[in-house]
């Protein structure tokens, strides 16, 4: 019995994950010497997704500068 092949990864609903998975679409048709690089690129992108939740990635970042003082107020 042979394993089923998938030509394209299913859509996940997270555009960052979908973009990472598109990098390994049609991997079976790619030259073997490209597999490691393509898989590594997808792996790194997916790790970044896990490190940065979607809400944080979409939220505007505050401008860099001095932080307001913290602690008890007089």
Contact map, one row per residue, 1 for C-alpha under 8 A:
11100000000000000000000000000000000000000000000000000000000000000000000000
11110000000000000000000000000000000000000000000000000000000000000000000000
11111000000000000000000000000000000000000000000000000000000000000000000000
01111100000000000000000000000000000000000000000000000000000000000000000000
00111110000000000000000000000000000000000000000000000000000000000000000000
00011111100000000000000001000000000000000000000000000000000000000000000000
00001111100000000000000011100000000000000000000000000000000000000000000000
00000111110000000000010011000000000000000000000000000000000000000000000000
00000111111000000100110010000000000000000000000000000000000000000000000000
00000001111100000100000000000000000000000000000000000000000000000000000000
00000000111111000100000000000000000000000000000000000000000000000000000000
00000000011111101100000000000000000000000000000000000000000000000000000000
00000000001111100100000000000000000000000000000000000000000000000000000000
00000000001111111100000000000000000000000000000000000100000000000000000000
00000000000111111110000000000000000000000000000000000000000000000000000000
00000000000001111111000000000000000000000000110010000000000000000000000000
00000000000101111111100000000000000000000000110010000000000000000000000000
00000000111111111111110000000000000000000000000000000000000000000000000000
00000000000000111111111000000000000000000000000000000000000000000000000000
00000000000000011111111100000000000000001110110000000000000000000000000000
00000000100000001111111110000000000000000100000000000000000000000000000000
00000001100000000111111110000000000000000000000000000000000000000000000000
00000000000000000011111110000000000001101100000000000000000000000000000000
00000000000000000001111111100000000001100100000000000000000000000000000000
00000011100000000000111111100000000000000000000000000000000000000000000000
00000111000000000000000111111100000000000000000000000000000000000000000000
00000010000000000000000111111100001000000000000000000000000000000000000000
00000000000000000000000001111110000000000000000000000000000000000000000000
00000000000000000000000001111110000000000000000000000000000000000000000000
00000000000000000000000001111111011000000000000000000000000000000000000000
00000000000000000000000000011111111000000000000000000000000000000000000000
00000000000000000000000000000111111100000000000000000000000000000000000000
00000000000000000000000000000011111100000000000000000000000000000000000000
00000000000000000000000000000111111111000000000000000000000000000000000000
00000000000000000000000000100111111111100000000000000000000000000000000000
00000000000000000000000000000001111111110000000000000000000000000000000000
00000000000000000000000000000000011111111000000000000000000000000000000000
00000000000000000000001100000000011111111100000000000000000000000000000000
00000000000000000000001100000000001111111110000000000000000000000000000000
00000000000000000000000000000000000111111111000000000000000000000000000000
00000000000000000001001000000000000011111111100000000000000000000000000000
00000000000000000001101100000000000001111111110000000000000000000000000000
00000000000000000001000000000000000000111111111000000000000000000000000000
00000000000000000000000000000000000000011111111100000000000000000000000000
00000000000000011001000000000000000000001111111110000000000000000000000000
00000000000000011001000000000000000000000111111111000000000000000000000000
00000000000000000000000000000000000000000011111111100000000000000000000000
00000000000000000000000000000000000000000001111111110000000000000000000000
00000000000000011000000000000000000000000000111111111100000000000000000000
00000000000000000000000000000000000000000000011111111000000000000000000000
00000000000000000000000000000000000000000000001111111000000000000000000000
00000000000000000000000000000000000000000000000111111101100000000000000000
00000000000000000000000000000000000000000000000011111111100000000000000000
00000000000001000000000000000000000000000000000010011111110000000000000000
00000000000000000000000000000000000000000000000000001111111000000000000000
00000000000000000000000000000000000000000000000000011111111000000000000000
00000000000000000000000000000000000000000000000000011111111100000000000000
00000000000000000000000000000000000000000000000000000111111100000000000000
00000000000000000000000000000000000000000000000000000011111110000000000000
00000000000000000000000000000000000000000000000000000000111111000000000000
00000000000000000000000000000000000000000000000000000000001111100000000000
00000000000000000000000000000000000000000000000000000000000111110000000000
00000000000000000000000000000000000000000000000000000000000011111000000000
00000000000000000000000000000000000000000000000000000000000001111100000000
00000000000000000000000000000000000000000000000000000000000000111110000000
00000000000000000000000000000000000000000000000000000000000000011111000000
00000000000000000000000000000000000000000000000000000000000000001111100000
00000000000000000000000000000000000000000000000000000000000000000111110000
00000000000000000000000000000000000000000000000000000000000000000011111000
00000000000000000000000000000000000000000000000000000000000000000001111100
00000000000000000000000000000000000000000000000000000000000000000000111110
00000000000000000000000000000000000000000000000000000000000000000000011111
00000000000000000000000000000000000000000000000000000000000000000000001111
00000000000000000000000000000000000000000000000000000000000000000000000111
